[in-house]
Amino acid sequence: MEYIQNFTDFAIYVSVGGILLLIGAILFSLTTKFSEVKLINEGNVAVALKLYGKVLGLAIVIYSAFSNSLDVKDALIWGCIGIVTQIVVYVVIEYIFTPKTNLAKKVEEGNVAVGLSLFSISIAVGLVIAGSLTY
């Protein structure tokens, strides 16, 4: 019977994690003025790097929230806090720290260097937030 409970807990965490990841990706997509999926389908590597850097950063945050939580409710709360924090930090970096450069436009135009930079920033921010979620 313990195996059934363990599997149930696993299934709940995987489901909550998947939902958090999906919600985070959707919220991140609201910060762009273009269809990331459309541009990726057209072969825009810069947009793919930007989007999947965000997703990977979110996954790191969710992983940390789950690893350090007391139960699924705690994981959900800290996962949401981590996602919101990641989005806020990303917006600050993209719009406040680089006001003279329209990073979104550069990525939309296919600038891979900017896409890779944003990919790396998303992972770095995700790691910092993940580390901050340990207690």
ROPA-203352 format. One record per atom (N, C-alpha, C): atom name; x, y, z; residue number from 1. Coordinates in steps of 0.2 Angstrom, whole numbers, plus 5000, padded with zeros to 4 digits. Layout:
    a     c1     c2     c3     k
   CA      X      Y      Z   NUM
...
//
This chain:
    a     c1     c2     c3     k
    N   5004   4994   5000     1
   CA   5000   5000   5000     1
    C   5004   5006   5000     1
    N   5010   5006   5003     2
   CA   5015   5012   5003     2
    C   5017   5014   4996     2
    N   5017   5009   4992     3
   CA   5019   5010   4985     3
    C   5014   5014   4981     3
    N   5008   5013   4983     4
   CA   5002   5016   4980     4
    C   5002   5023   4982     4
    N   5003   5025   4988     5
   CA   5003   5031   4991     5
    C   5009   5035   4988     5
    N   5015   5032   4988     6
   CA   5021   5035   4985     6
    C   5019   5037   4977     6
    N   5016   5033   4974     7
   CA   5015   5034   4967     7
    C   5010   5040   4966     7
    N   5005   5040   4970     8
   CA   5000   5045   4971     8
    C   5003   5052   4972     8
    N   5007   5052   4977     9
   CA   5011   5058   4978     9
    C   5015   5060   4972     9
    N   5019   5056   4969    10
   CA   5023   5057   4963    10
    C   5018   5060   4958    10
    N   5012   5057   4956    11
   CA   5008   5059   4951    11
    C   5005   5066   4953    11
    N   5004   5068   4959    12
   CA   5001   5074   4961    12
    C   5007   5080   4960    12
    N   5013   5078   4962    13
   CA   5018   5083   4961    13
    C   5020   5084   4954    13
    N   5020   5079   4950    14
   CA   5021   5079   4942    14
    C   5016   5084   4939    14
    N   5010   5082   4941    15
   CA   5004   5086   4938    15
    C   5004   5094   4940    15
    N   5006   5095   4947    16
   CA   5006   5102   4949    16
    C   5012   5105   4945    16
    N   5018   5102   4945    17
   CA   5024   5105   4942    17
    C   5022   5106   4934    17
    N   5019   5102   4931    18
   CA   5017   5103   4924    18
    C   5013   5109   4923    18
    N   5008   5109   4927    19
   CA   5003   5115   4927    19
    C   5007   5121   4929    19
    N   5011   5121   4934    20
   CA   5015   5128   4935    20
    C   5019   5130   4929    20
    N   5023   5125   4926    21
   CA   5027   5126   4921    21
    C   5023   5129   4915    21
    N   5017   5126   4913    22
   CA   5013   5129   4908    22
    C   5010   5136   4910    22
    N   5008   5137   4916    23
   CA   5006   5144   4918    23
    C   5012   5149   4917    23
    N   5017   5147   4920    24
   CA   5023   5151   4919    24
    C   5025   5153   4912    24
    N   5025   5148   4908    25
   CA   5026   5149   4900    25
    C   5021   5154   4897    25
    N   5015   5153   4899    26
   CA   5009   5157   4897    26
    C   5010   5164   4899    26
    N   5012   5165   4905    27
   CA   5013   5172   4908    27
    C   5019   5175   4905    27
    N   5024   5171   4904    28
   CA   5030   5174   4900    28
    C   5028   5176   4893    28
    N   5024   5172   4890    29
   CA   5022   5174   4883    29
    C   5018   5181   4883    29
    N   5015   5182   4888    30
   CA   5011   5189   4888    30
    C   5016   5195   4889    30
    N   5022   5194   4890    31
   CA   5027   5199   4890    31
    C   5030   5200   4883    31
    N   5028   5197   4878    32
   CA   5031   5198   4871    32
    C   5025   5200   4867    32
    N   5027   5204   4862    33
   CA   5021   5207   4858    33
    C   5021   5203   4851    33
    N   5024   5198   4851    34
   CA   5024   5193   4845    34
    C   5023   5186   4847    34
    N   5020   5182   4842    35
   CA   5019   5175   4843    35
    C   5026   5171   4843    35
    N   5028   5169   4849    36
   CA   5034   5165   4849    36
    C   5033   5159   4845    36
    N   5028   5155   4846    37
   CA   5027   5149   4843    37
    C   5027   5150   4835    37
    N   5024   5155   4833    38
   CA   5024   5156   4826    38
    C   5031   5157   4823    38
    N   5035   5162   4826    39
   CA   5041   5163   4824    39
    C   5046   5157   4825    39
    N   5045   5153   4830    40
   CA   5049   5147   4830    40
    C   5047   5142   4825    40
    N   5041   5141   4823    41
   CA   5039   5137   4817    41
    C   5042   5140   4811    41
    N   5043   5146   4810    42
   CA   5046   5149   4804    42
    C   5054   5148   4804    42
    N   5056   5146   4810    43
   CA   5064   5144   4810    43
    C   5068   5150   4814    43
    N   5065   5154   4818    44
   CA   5068   5159   4821    44
    C   5072   5156   4827    44
    N   5078   5155   4827    45
   CA   5082   5152   4832    45
    C   5082   5156   4838    45
    N   5083   5163   4837    46
   CA   5084   5167   4843    46
    C   5078   5167   4847    46
    N   5072   5167   4844    47
   CA   5066   5167   4848    47
    C   5065   5160   4852    47
    N   5067   5155   4849    48
   CA   5067   5148   4852    48
    C   5072   5148   4858    48
    N   5078   5151   4857    49
   CA   5082   5152   4863    49
    C   5079   5156   4869    49
    N   5076   5161   4867    50
   CA   5073   5166   4872    50
    C   5068   5162   4876    50
    N   5063   5159   4872    51
   CA   5058   5155   4875    51
    C   5060   5149   4879    51
    N   5064   5145   4877    52
   CA   5066   5139   4880    52
    C   5071   5141   4886    52
    N   5074   5146   4886    53
   CA   5078   5148   4891    53
    C   5074   5150   4897    53
    N   5068   5153   4895    54
   CA   5063   5155   4901    54
    C   5060   5149   4904    54
    N   5058   5144   4899    55
   CA   5055   5138   4902    55
    C   5060   5134   4906    55
    N   5067   5134   4904    56
   CA   5072   5130   4908    56
    C   5073   5134   4915    56
    N   5073   5140   4915    57
   CA   5073   5144   4921    57
    C   5068   5143   4926    57
    N   5062   5143   4923    58
   CA   5056   5141   4927    58
    C   5056   5134   4930    58
    N   5058   5129   4926    59
   CA   5059   5122   4928    59
    C   5064   5122   4934    59
    N   5069   5126   4933    60
   CA   5074   5126   4939    60
    C   5071   5128   4945    60
    N   5067   5134   4945    61
   CA   5063   5137   4950    61
    C   5058   5132   4953    61
    N   5054   5129   4949    62
   CA   5049   5124   4951    62
    C   5053   5118   4955    62
    N   5058   5116   4952    63
   CA   5062   5110   4955    63
    C   5064   5112   4962    63
    N   5067   5118   4963    64
   CA   5069   5120   4969    64
    C   5063   5121   4974    64
    N   5058   5123   4972    65
   CA   5052   5124   4976    65
    C   5049   5117   4979    65
    N   5049   5112   4974    66
   CA   5047   5106   4976    66
    C   5052   5102   4980    66
    N   5058   5103   4979    67
   CA   5064   5100   4983    67
    C   5064   5102   4990    67
    N   5062   5108   4991    68
   CA   5062   5111   4998    68
    C   5055   5112   5001    68
    N   5050   5110   4999    69
   CA   5043   5111   5002    69
    C   5041   5105   5006    69
    N   5037   5107   5011    70
   CA   5034   5103   5016    70
    C   5029   5098   5013    70
    N   5025   5101   5008    71
   CA   5020   5097   5005    71
    C   5018   5100   4999    71
    N   5013   5097   4995    72
   CA   5011   5100   4989    72
    C   5009   5107   4989    72
    N   5005   5108   4994    73
   CA   5002   5115   4995    73
    C   5008   5120   4996    73
    N   5013   5119   5000    74
   CA   5019   5123   5001    74
    C   5023   5123   4994    74
    N   5023   5118   4990    75
   CA   5027   5118   4984    75
    C   5023   5122   4979    75
    N   5017   5122   4979    76
   CA   5013   5126   4974    76
    C   5013   5134   4976    76
    N   5013   5135   4982    77
   CA   5014   5142   4984    77
    C   5021   5145   4982    77
    N   5026   5141   4984    78
   CA   5033   5144   4983    78
    C   5034   5143   4975    78
    N   5031   5138   4972    79
   CA   5032   5138   4965    79
    C   5029   5144   4961    79
    N   5023   5146   4964    80
   CA   5020   5153   4961    80
    C   5024   5159   4962    80
    N   5027   5159   4969    81
   CA   5031   5165   4970    81
    C   5037   5165   4966    81
    N   5040   5159   4965    82
   CA   5046   5159   4961    82
    C   5045   5161   4954    82
    N   5039   5159   4951    83
   CA   5037   5160   4944    83
    C   5036   5168   4943    83
    N   5033   5171   4948    84
   CA   5031   5178   4948    84
    C   5038   5182   4948    84
    N   5042   5180   4953    85
   CA   5049   5183   4954    85
    C   5053   5183   4947    85
    N   5053   5177   4944    86
   CA   5057   5176   4938    86
    C   5054   5181   4933    86
    N   5048   5181   4932    87
   CA   5045   5186   4927    87
    C   5046   5193   4928    87
    N   5046   5195   4935    88
   CA   5047   5202   4936    88
    C   5055   5204   4935    88
    N   5059   5199   4937    89
   CA   5066   5200   4936    89
    C   5068   5201   4929    89
    N   5065   5196   4925    90
   CA   5066   5196   4918    90
    C   5064   5203   4914    90
    N   5058   5205   4916    91
   CA   5055   5211   4914    91
    C   5060   5217   4915    91
    N   5062   5217   4922    92
   CA   5067   5222   4924    92
    C   5073   5222   4920    92
    N   5076   5216   4918    93
   CA   5082   5216   4914    93
    C   5081   5218   4907    93
    N   5075   5216   4904    94
   CA   5074   5217   4897    94
    C   5072   5224   4896    94
    N   5068   5227   4901    95
   CA   5066   5234   4899    95
    C   5069   5240   4903    95
    N   5071   5238   4909    96
   CA   5074   5244   4913    96
    C   5082   5244   4912    96
    N   5085   5238   4913    97
   CA   5093   5238   4912    97
    C   5095   5239   4905    97
    N   5091   5238   4900    98
   CA   5093   5239   4893    98
    C   5088   5244   4889    98
    N   5086   5250   4892    99
   CA   5081   5254   4889    99
    C   5082   5256   4882    99
    N   5089   5257   4880   100
   CA   5090   5259   4873   100
    C   5090   5254   4868   100
    N   5090   5248   4870   101
   CA   5090   5242   4866   101
    C   5083   5238   4866   101
    N   5080   5238   4861   102
   CA   5074   5234   4861   102
    C   5075   5226   4860   102
    N   5077   5223   4866   103
   CA   5079   5216   4865   103
    C   5074   5211   4862   103
    N   5067   5213   4863   104
   CA   5062   5209   4860   104
    C   5062   5210   4852   104
    N   5063   5216   4850   105
   CA   5063   5217   4843   105
    C   5069   5213   4840   105
    N   5075   5214   4843   106
   CA   5081   5211   4841   106
    C   5080   5203   4840   106
    N   5077   5200   4845   107
   CA   5075   5193   4845   107
    C   5070   5191   4839   107
    N   5065   5195   4839   108
   CA   5060   5194   4833   108
    C   5064   5195   4826   108
    N   5069   5199   4826   109
   CA   5073   5200   4819   109
    C   5077   5194   4818   109
    N   5078   5189   4823   110
   CA   5082   5184   4823   110
    C   5089   5184   4825   110
    N   5091   5189   4829   111
   CA   5097   5190   4832   111
    C   5099   5185   4837   111
    N   5103   5180   4835   112
   CA   5104   5174   4839   112
    C   5108   5176   4845   112
    N   5113   5181   4844   113
   CA   5117   5183   4850   113
    C   5113   5185   4856   113
    N   5108   5189   4854   114
   CA   5103   5192   4859   114
    C   5099   5186   4862   114
    N   5097   5182   4858   115
   CA   5093   5176   4860   115
    C   5097   5172   4865   115
    N   5103   5171   4863   116
   CA   5107   5166   4867   116
    C   5109   5170   4874   116
    N   5109   5177   4874   117
   CA   5111   5181   4880   117
    C   5104   5180   4884   117
    N   5099   5181   4881   118
   CA   5092   5180   4885   118
    C   5091   5173   4888   118
    N   5093   5168   4884   119
   CA   5093   5161   4886   119
    C   5097   5161   4893   119
    N   5103   5163   4892   120
   CA   5108   5162   4898   120
    C   5106   5166   4904   120
    N   5103   5172   4903   121
   CA   5100   5176   4909   121
    C   5095   5173   4912   121
    N   5090   5170   4908   122
   CA   5084   5166   4911   122
    C   5087   5161   4915   122
    N   5092   5157   4913   123
   CA   5094   5151   4917   123
    C   5098   5154   4924   123
    N   5102   5159   4923   124
   CA   5105   5162   4929   124
    C   5100   5165   4934   124
    N   5095   5168   4931   125
   CA   5090   5171   4936   125
    C   5086   5165   4939   125
    N   5085   5160   4935   126
   CA   5081   5154   4938   126
    C   5086   5151   4944   126
    N   5092   5150   4943   127
   CA   5097   5147   4948   127
    C   5097   5152   4954   127
    N   5097   5158   4953   128
   CA   5097   5163   4959   128
    C   5091   5162   4963   128
    N   5085   5162   4959   129
   CA   5079   5162   4963   129
    C   5078   5155   4966   129
    N   5080   5150   4963   130
   CA   5080   5143   4966   130
    C   5084   5142   4972   130
    N   5090   5145   4972   131
   CA   5094   5145   4978   131
    C   5091   5149   4984   131
    N   5087   5154   4982   132
   CA   5084   5158   4987   132
    C   5078   5155   4990   132
    N   5075   5150   4986   133
   CA   5070   5146   4989   133
    C   5071   5140   4994   133
    N   5078   5140   4995   134
   CA   5080   5134   5000   134
    C   5079   5137   5007   134
    N   5077   5133   5011   135
   CA   5076   5135   5018   135
    C   5076   5129   5023   135
//
